[in-house]
Amino acid sequence: MNKEKLLLWTLAAINFTHIVDFMILMPLGPQLMRIFEISPREFGLLVSSYTFAAGASSFLGAFVLDKYDRRTIMMWVFLGFFLGTIACALSPNYIVLLTARIISGLFGGLTSALILSIIGDVIPDSRRGRAMGLVMAAFSVASVFGVPFGLFIASISNWHAPFIFLAILSGGIFWMIYKFIPSLTDHIVTKSNKPTPIQVIRRVTSNGNQMRAISLTIMMMLGQFMIIPFLSPYMVANVGFTDMELTYIYMAGGAFTIFTSPWVGKLTDKYGKVKIFTIFMTLNVIPIAVITHLGATPIPYVLLISTMFFVTSNGRMVPASALITGTALPENRGSFLSFNSAVQQIAAGMASFVAGLILAETANGELINFNVVGYIAIVFSLLCIPLIRRIKVVDV
Protein backbone atom coordinates (compact mmCIF):
# COMPACT_ATOMS: atom_id res chain seq x y z
CA MET A 1 0.00 0.00 0.00
CA ASN A 2 1.50 3.35 -1.04
CA LYS A 3 1.91 6.34 1.27
CA GLU A 4 -1.09 8.17 -0.16
CA LYS A 5 -3.43 5.28 0.59
CA LEU A 6 -2.04 4.87 4.12
CA LEU A 7 -2.60 8.59 4.65
CA LEU A 8 -6.20 8.39 3.38
CA TRP A 9 -6.92 5.31 5.52
CA THR A 10 -5.60 7.19 8.56
CA LEU A 11 -7.81 10.19 7.78
CA ALA A 12 -10.74 7.80 7.31
CA ALA A 13 -10.00 6.24 10.72
CA ILE A 14 -9.98 9.70 12.36
CA ASN A 15 -13.25 10.49 10.60
CA PHE A 16 -14.68 7.16 11.79
CA THR A 17 -14.04 7.87 15.47
CA HIS A 18 -15.35 11.44 15.19
CA ILE A 19 -18.53 10.26 13.43
CA VAL A 20 -19.17 7.36 15.84
CA ASP A 21 -18.61 9.71 18.79
CA PHE A 22 -21.22 12.10 17.37
CA MET A 23 -23.66 9.49 16.03
CA ILE A 24 -23.69 7.04 18.94
CA LEU A 25 -25.59 9.48 21.14
CA MET A 26 -28.56 9.59 18.78
CA PRO A 27 -29.57 5.88 18.86
CA LEU A 28 -28.85 5.93 22.61
CA GLY A 29 -31.54 8.64 22.83
CA PRO A 30 -34.40 6.37 23.96
CA GLN A 31 -32.20 4.90 26.74
CA LEU A 32 -30.84 8.27 27.89
CA MET A 33 -34.30 9.87 27.89
CA ARG A 34 -35.50 7.06 30.19
CA ILE A 35 -32.41 6.87 32.45
CA PHE A 36 -31.98 10.61 32.97
CA GLU A 37 -35.75 11.32 32.70
CA ILE A 38 -35.21 14.06 30.12
CA SER A 39 -37.53 15.54 27.48
CA PRO A 40 -36.98 15.67 23.67
CA ARG A 41 -35.89 19.30 24.16
CA GLU A 42 -33.21 18.31 26.71
CA PHE A 43 -32.05 15.47 24.48
CA GLY A 44 -31.87 17.90 21.55
CA LEU A 45 -29.61 20.10 23.70
CA LEU A 46 -27.40 17.09 24.47
CA VAL A 47 -26.95 16.50 20.73
CA SER A 48 -26.58 20.16 19.78
CA SER A 49 -24.10 20.95 22.60
CA TYR A 50 -21.49 18.85 20.77
CA THR A 51 -22.05 20.70 17.51
CA PHE A 52 -22.11 24.16 19.10
CA ALA A 53 -18.80 23.43 20.86
CA ALA A 54 -17.33 22.07 17.63
CA GLY A 55 -18.47 25.21 15.83
CA ALA A 56 -16.85 27.50 18.41
CA SER A 57 -13.50 25.67 18.30
CA SER A 58 -13.55 25.55 14.49
CA PHE A 59 -14.08 29.31 14.38
CA LEU A 60 -11.09 29.89 16.68
CA GLY A 61 -9.11 27.29 14.75
CA ALA A 62 -9.41 29.42 11.63
CA PHE A 63 -6.83 31.78 13.13
CA VAL A 64 -4.18 29.11 13.81
CA LEU A 65 -4.60 26.10 11.48
CA ASP A 66 -2.62 27.67 8.63
CA LYS A 67 0.23 28.77 10.89
CA TYR A 68 1.55 25.35 11.93
CA ASP A 69 2.41 21.88 10.67
CA ARG A 70 -0.92 20.10 9.99
CA ARG A 71 0.44 16.84 11.49
CA THR A 72 1.42 18.49 14.79
CA ILE A 73 -1.95 20.18 15.19
CA MET A 74 -3.81 16.97 14.32
CA MET A 75 -1.95 15.08 17.07
CA TRP A 76 -2.81 17.70 19.73
CA VAL A 77 -6.44 17.92 18.59
CA PHE A 78 -6.90 14.16 18.60
CA LEU A 79 -5.38 13.92 22.09
CA GLY A 80 -8.02 16.39 23.33
CA PHE A 81 -10.74 14.40 21.57
CA PHE A 82 -9.47 11.21 23.27
CA LEU A 83 -9.67 12.83 26.72
CA GLY A 84 -13.17 14.17 26.01
CA THR A 85 -14.35 10.69 25.02
CA ILE A 86 -13.04 9.27 28.31
CA ALA A 87 -14.97 12.02 30.15
CA CYS A 88 -18.17 10.92 28.34
CA ALA A 89 -17.53 7.31 29.35
CA LEU A 90 -17.24 8.26 33.02
CA SER A 91 -20.22 10.66 33.19
CA PRO A 92 -22.59 9.78 36.09
CA ASN A 93 -25.52 12.10 35.21
CA TYR A 94 -27.05 14.38 32.56
CA ILE A 95 -25.18 17.57 33.54
CA VAL A 96 -21.76 15.88 33.59
CA LEU A 97 -22.49 14.15 30.27
CA LEU A 98 -23.55 17.49 28.76
CA THR A 99 -20.23 19.01 29.92
CA ALA A 100 -18.24 16.05 28.56
CA ARG A 101 -20.02 16.33 25.19
CA ILE A 102 -18.97 19.97 25.00
CA ILE A 103 -15.32 18.97 25.63
CA SER A 104 -15.50 16.25 22.95
CA GLY A 105 -17.08 18.69 20.52
CA LEU A 106 -14.39 21.33 21.09
CA PHE A 107 -11.73 18.95 19.75
CA GLY A 108 -13.83 16.70 17.49
CA GLY A 109 -14.98 19.65 15.41
CA LEU A 110 -11.42 20.62 14.50
CA THR A 111 -10.69 17.18 13.04
CA SER A 112 -13.12 17.80 10.15
CA ALA A 113 -11.34 20.96 8.95
CA LEU A 114 -7.93 19.33 9.38
CA ILE A 115 -8.93 16.23 7.40
CA LEU A 116 -10.20 18.34 4.49
CA SER A 117 -7.14 20.62 4.65
CA ILE A 118 -4.77 17.65 4.46
CA ILE A 119 -6.67 16.16 1.51
CA GLY A 120 -6.61 19.55 -0.23
CA ASP A 121 -2.85 19.87 0.34
CA VAL A 122 -1.92 16.36 -0.79
CA ILE A 123 -4.53 15.29 -3.39
CA PRO A 124 -4.97 17.22 -6.69
CA ASP A 125 -8.47 18.35 -7.70
CA SER A 126 -8.68 15.75 -10.49
CA ARG A 127 -8.52 12.92 -7.91
CA ARG A 128 -10.14 14.68 -4.96
CA GLY A 129 -13.59 13.15 -5.51
CA ARG A 130 -12.21 9.63 -5.05
CA ALA A 131 -10.22 10.69 -1.99
CA MET A 132 -13.34 12.25 -0.45
CA GLY A 133 -15.31 9.10 -1.29
CA LEU A 134 -12.79 6.92 0.55
CA VAL A 135 -12.54 9.15 3.63
CA MET A 136 -16.32 9.62 3.77
CA ALA A 137 -16.84 5.87 3.58
CA ALA A 138 -15.90 6.16 7.27
CA PHE A 139 -19.49 7.32 7.79
CA SER A 140 -20.65 4.04 6.27
CA VAL A 141 -18.33 1.93 8.41
CA ALA A 142 -19.42 3.92 11.45
CA SER A 143 -23.05 3.14 10.56
CA VAL A 144 -22.60 -0.55 9.76
CA PHE A 145 -20.09 -1.42 12.49
CA GLY A 146 -19.39 1.37 14.96
CA VAL A 147 -22.93 2.41 15.90
CA PRO A 148 -24.51 -1.10 15.91
CA PHE A 149 -21.57 -2.48 17.93
CA GLY A 150 -21.87 0.44 20.33
CA LEU A 151 -25.60 -0.19 20.71
CA PHE A 152 -24.97 -3.92 21.20
CA ILE A 153 -22.44 -3.45 24.01
CA ALA A 154 -24.72 -0.80 25.54
CA SER A 155 -27.61 -3.31 25.54
CA ILE A 156 -25.58 -6.02 27.30
CA SER A 157 -23.83 -3.59 29.64
CA ASN A 158 -24.86 0.09 29.89
CA TRP A 159 -24.73 3.32 27.89
CA HIS A 160 -21.17 4.05 29.12
CA ALA A 161 -19.71 1.06 27.23
CA PRO A 162 -19.71 2.56 23.67
CA PHE A 163 -17.61 5.51 24.85
CA ILE A 164 -15.12 3.18 26.58
CA PHE A 165 -14.83 1.21 23.32
CA LEU A 166 -14.29 4.44 21.39
CA ALA A 167 -11.59 5.63 23.78
CA ILE A 168 -9.66 2.36 23.37
CA LEU A 169 -9.96 2.61 19.57
CA SER A 170 -8.73 6.21 19.63
CA GLY A 171 -5.49 5.11 21.26
CA GLY A 172 -4.64 2.98 18.20
CA ILE A 173 -5.60 5.75 15.78
CA PHE A 174 -3.32 8.18 17.61
CA TRP A 175 -0.42 5.87 16.68
CA MET A 176 -1.60 5.87 13.03
CA ILE A 177 -1.52 9.69 12.99
CA TYR A 178 2.06 9.64 14.28
CA LYS A 179 3.09 6.96 11.76
CA PHE A 180 1.29 7.78 8.51
CA ILE A 181 0.54 11.52 8.39
CA PRO A 182 3.62 13.33 7.08
CA SER A 183 4.79 16.76 8.15
CA LEU A 184 2.84 19.30 6.02
CA THR A 185 4.29 22.81 6.12
CA ASP A 186 4.19 24.07 2.50
CA HIS A 187 1.08 26.12 3.27
CA ILE A 188 2.87 28.15 5.98
CA VAL A 189 3.75 31.68 4.92
CA THR A 190 6.69 33.62 6.36
CA LYS A 191 6.19 35.21 9.76
CA SER A 192 6.17 38.74 8.31
CA ASN A 193 3.31 37.79 5.98
CA LYS A 194 1.12 35.95 8.50
CA PRO A 195 -2.38 37.46 8.45
CA THR A 196 -3.99 38.91 11.56
CA PRO A 197 -7.30 37.44 12.81
CA ILE A 198 -9.17 40.38 11.24
CA GLN A 199 -7.43 39.75 7.91
CA VAL A 200 -8.32 36.05 8.13
CA ILE A 201 -12.00 36.92 8.61
CA ARG A 202 -11.99 39.51 5.83
CA ARG A 203 -10.27 37.14 3.42
CA VAL A 204 -13.17 34.71 3.77
CA THR A 205 -16.10 37.12 4.10
CA SER A 206 -14.99 39.29 1.17
CA ASN A 207 -14.76 36.26 -1.13
CA GLY A 208 -18.18 35.80 -2.72
CA ASN A 209 -17.38 32.30 -3.95
CA GLN A 210 -16.33 31.10 -0.49
CA MET A 211 -19.37 32.71 1.13
CA ARG A 212 -21.61 30.83 -1.31
CA ALA A 213 -19.79 27.62 -0.32
CA ILE A 214 -20.43 28.38 3.35
CA SER A 215 -24.10 29.12 2.58
CA LEU A 216 -24.34 25.73 0.87
CA THR A 217 -22.97 24.09 4.02
CA ILE A 218 -25.61 25.82 6.16
CA MET A 219 -28.46 24.74 3.86
CA MET A 220 -27.27 21.12 3.77
CA MET A 221 -26.99 20.92 7.56
CA LEU A 222 -30.44 22.45 8.08
CA GLY A 223 -31.84 19.94 5.60
CA GLN A 224 -30.35 16.95 7.42
CA PHE A 225 -29.91 17.64 11.12
CA MET A 226 -33.52 18.51 11.75
CA ILE A 227 -34.15 14.83 10.93
CA ILE A 228 -31.13 12.74 11.97
CA PRO A 229 -30.98 13.31 15.77
CA PHE A 230 -34.65 12.38 16.23
CA LEU A 231 -34.73 9.44 13.80
CA SER A 232 -34.07 6.85 16.54
CA PRO A 233 -36.49 8.26 19.17
CA TYR A 234 -39.17 8.53 16.47
CA MET A 235 -38.61 4.96 15.28
CA VAL A 236 -39.01 3.66 18.84
CA ALA A 237 -41.91 5.89 19.93
CA ASN A 238 -43.98 6.01 16.72
CA VAL A 239 -42.92 3.27 14.32
CA GLY A 240 -42.61 0.42 16.82
CA PHE A 241 -38.88 -0.41 16.79
CA THR A 242 -37.14 -1.77 19.89
CA ASP A 243 -33.77 -0.33 21.01
CA MET A 244 -31.97 -3.33 19.50
CA GLU A 245 -33.92 -3.17 16.21
CA LEU A 246 -32.53 0.34 15.69
CA THR A 247 -29.22 -1.33 14.80
CA TYR A 248 -30.86 -2.69 11.62
CA ILE A 249 -31.34 0.86 10.33
CA TYR A 250 -27.66 1.78 10.80
CA MET A 251 -26.35 -1.58 9.58
CA ALA A 252 -28.45 -1.56 6.40
CA GLY A 253 -27.71 2.08 5.59
CA GLY A 254 -24.02 1.73 6.39
CA ALA A 255 -23.61 -1.53 4.45
CA PHE A 256 -24.87 0.09 1.26
CA THR A 257 -22.93 3.33 1.64
CA ILE A 258 -19.65 1.45 2.16
CA PHE A 259 -19.93 0.63 -1.54
CA THR A 260 -21.81 3.68 -2.81
CA SER A 261 -19.50 6.30 -1.22
CA PRO A 262 -16.35 5.39 -3.25
CA TRP A 263 -18.59 4.86 -6.31
CA VAL A 264 -20.04 8.37 -5.92
CA GLY A 265 -16.46 9.69 -5.61
CA LYS A 266 -15.59 8.15 -8.99
CA LEU A 267 -18.79 9.52 -10.57
CA THR A 268 -17.91 12.95 -9.18
CA ASP A 269 -14.49 12.95 -10.86
CA LYS A 270 -15.97 11.63 -14.11
CA TYR A 271 -19.19 13.63 -14.56
CA GLY A 272 -18.64 16.71 -12.40
CA LYS A 273 -19.40 17.74 -8.85
CA VAL A 274 -22.50 19.84 -9.57
CA LYS A 275 -24.27 17.21 -11.68
CA ILE A 276 -23.75 14.37 -9.17
CA PHE A 277 -24.71 16.61 -6.24
CA THR A 278 -27.94 17.65 -7.98
CA ILE A 279 -28.96 14.04 -8.64
CA PHE A 280 -28.38 12.85 -5.07
CA MET A 281 -29.86 15.93 -3.41
CA THR A 282 -33.03 15.58 -5.50
CA LEU A 283 -33.32 11.90 -4.57
CA ASN A 284 -32.65 12.71 -0.90
CA VAL A 285 -35.94 14.58 -0.40
CA ILE A 286 -37.94 11.40 -1.14
CA PRO A 287 -36.90 9.44 1.99
CA ILE A 288 -37.10 12.64 4.09
CA ALA A 289 -40.75 13.03 3.07
CA VAL A 290 -41.58 9.38 3.76
CA ILE A 291 -39.66 8.94 7.04
CA THR A 292 -41.25 11.97 8.70
CA HIS A 293 -44.78 10.64 8.01
CA LEU A 294 -44.33 7.02 9.14
CA GLY A 295 -46.64 5.38 11.64
CA ALA A 296 -46.48 1.73 12.75
CA THR A 297 -44.69 0.16 9.78
CA PRO A 298 -43.14 -3.26 9.00
CA ILE A 299 -39.37 -3.32 9.49
CA PRO A 300 -38.42 -4.24 5.85
CA TYR A 301 -40.28 -1.21 4.48
CA VAL A 302 -38.66 1.11 7.03
CA LEU A 303 -35.22 -0.28 6.19
CA LEU A 304 -35.80 0.35 2.47
CA ILE A 305 -36.61 4.02 3.11
CA SER A 306 -33.95 4.61 5.79
CA THR A 307 -31.26 3.01 3.59
CA MET A 308 -32.21 5.31 0.72
CA PHE A 309 -31.92 8.21 3.18
CA PHE A 310 -28.38 7.19 4.20
CA VAL A 311 -27.22 6.51 0.63
CA THR A 312 -28.54 9.78 -0.82
CA SER A 313 -27.35 11.83 2.19
CA ASN A 314 -23.85 10.45 1.80
CA GLY A 315 -24.06 10.80 -1.99
CA ARG A 316 -24.63 14.57 -1.83
CA MET A 317 -21.83 15.12 0.72
CA VAL A 318 -19.04 13.63 -1.42
CA PRO A 319 -19.29 16.07 -4.40
CA ALA A 320 -20.19 18.98 -2.11
CA SER A 321 -17.08 18.46 0.07
CA ALA A 322 -14.82 18.08 -2.99
CA LEU A 323 -16.21 21.33 -4.44
CA ILE A 324 -16.06 23.31 -1.19
CA THR A 325 -12.44 22.23 -0.54
CA GLY A 326 -11.46 23.52 -3.99
CA THR A 327 -12.76 27.04 -3.36
CA ALA A 328 -9.66 27.93 -1.28
CA LEU A 329 -5.97 28.17 -2.19
CA PRO A 330 -3.42 26.25 -0.06
CA GLU A 331 -2.25 29.29 1.94
CA ASN A 332 -5.70 29.93 3.41
CA ARG A 333 -7.34 26.52 2.97
CA GLY A 334 -7.11 25.62 6.66
CA SER A 335 -8.63 28.94 7.73
CA PHE A 336 -11.48 28.74 5.25
CA LEU A 337 -12.27 25.07 5.96
CA SER A 338 -12.15 25.76 9.69
CA PHE A 339 -14.66 28.59 9.21
CA ASN A 340 -16.76 26.27 7.09
CA SER A 341 -16.54 23.54 9.72
CA ALA A 342 -17.58 26.06 12.40
CA VAL A 343 -20.61 27.07 10.36
CA GLN A 344 -21.40 23.41 9.64
CA GLN A 345 -21.36 22.45 13.32
CA ILE A 346 -23.36 25.49 14.44
CA ALA A 347 -25.95 24.96 11.69
CA ALA A 348 -26.27 21.28 12.65
CA GLY A 349 -26.66 22.27 16.29
CA MET A 350 -29.28 24.89 15.46
CA ALA A 351 -31.16 22.40 13.28
CA SER A 352 -31.37 19.75 16.02
CA PHE A 353 -32.23 22.35 18.67
CA VAL A 354 -35.01 23.94 16.58
CA ALA A 355 -36.39 20.50 15.65
CA GLY A 356 -36.46 19.69 19.38
CA LEU A 357 -38.57 22.81 19.95
CA ILE A 358 -41.02 21.87 17.17
CA LEU A 359 -41.42 18.25 18.30
CA ALA A 360 -43.69 17.42 21.21
CA GLU A 361 -44.41 14.26 23.19
CA THR A 362 -47.92 12.88 23.74
CA ALA A 363 -49.11 11.29 26.98
CA ASN A 364 -48.35 7.80 25.63
CA GLY A 365 -44.80 8.79 24.59
CA GLU A 366 -45.29 9.32 20.84
CA LEU A 367 -43.55 12.22 19.08
CA ILE A 368 -45.73 14.62 17.09
CA ASN A 369 -44.96 17.36 14.50
CA PHE A 370 -42.15 15.33 12.85
CA ASN A 371 -43.98 15.89 9.54
CA VAL A 372 -43.60 19.67 10.02
CA VAL A 373 -39.87 19.17 10.62
CA GLY A 374 -39.75 17.14 7.39
CA TYR A 375 -41.35 19.88 5.30
CA ILE A 376 -38.84 22.46 6.56
CA ALA A 377 -35.92 20.08 5.87
CA ILE A 378 -37.11 19.51 2.30
CA VAL A 379 -37.29 23.25 1.56
CA PHE A 380 -33.71 23.80 2.78
CA SER A 381 -32.49 20.75 0.81
CA LEU A 382 -33.99 21.90 -2.47
CA LEU A 383 -32.54 25.41 -2.06
CA CYS A 384 -29.06 23.83 -2.25
CA ILE A 385 -29.46 22.89 -5.93
CA PRO A 386 -29.50 26.39 -7.49
CA LEU A 387 -26.90 27.56 -4.96
CA ILE A 388 -24.22 24.96 -5.80
CA ARG A 389 -24.32 25.99 -9.48
CA ARG A 390 -22.86 29.37 -8.50
CA ILE A 391 -19.80 27.92 -6.71
CA LYS A 392 -16.50 27.63 -8.62
CA VAL A 393 -13.29 25.66 -7.97
CA VAL A 394 -10.21 27.94 -7.86
CA ASP A 395 -7.59 25.39 -6.76
CA VAL A 396 -6.78 23.25 -9.77
Secondary structure, DSSP 8 states (H G I E B T S, - for coil): --HHHHHHHHHHHHHHHHHHHHHTTTTTHHHHHHHTT--HHHHHHHHHHHHHHHHHHHHHHTTTTTTS-HHHHHHHHHHHHHHHHHHHHT--SHHHHHHHHHHHHHHHHHHHHHHHHHHHHHS-GGGHHHHHHHHHHHHHHIIIIIHHHHHHHHHHS-TTHHHHHHHHHHHHHHHHHHHHS----TT---GGG---HHHHHHHHHT-HHHHHHHHHHHHHHHHHTTTGGGHHHHIIIII---TTTHHHHHHHHHHHHHHHHHHHHHHHHHH-HHHHHHHHHHHHHHHHHHHTT--S--HHHHHHHHHHHHHHHHHHHHHHHHHHHTTS-HHHHHHHHHHHHHHHHHHHHHHHHHHHHH-EE-TTS-EE-HHHHHHHHHHHHHHHHHHHTT------
